């Protein structure tokens, strides 16, 4: 399932890695595409939207 999130607070490559690693910790097969300048995170995963959102927010980022 493809999920799309608008994320605030991403400002550098470390932010991208933190989000990607948090998602991969739950689903190592997930495909994560991040457009930092647009604040967009797209995830292809079988996880629920809620689980993915929690992974992102647990790293300190807010969902818009």
Buried (B, 14 or more C-beta within 10 A) or exposed (E): EEBEBEBEEBEEEEBBEBBBEBBBEEBEEBEBEBEBEEBBBEBEBEBEEEBBBBBBBEBEBEBE
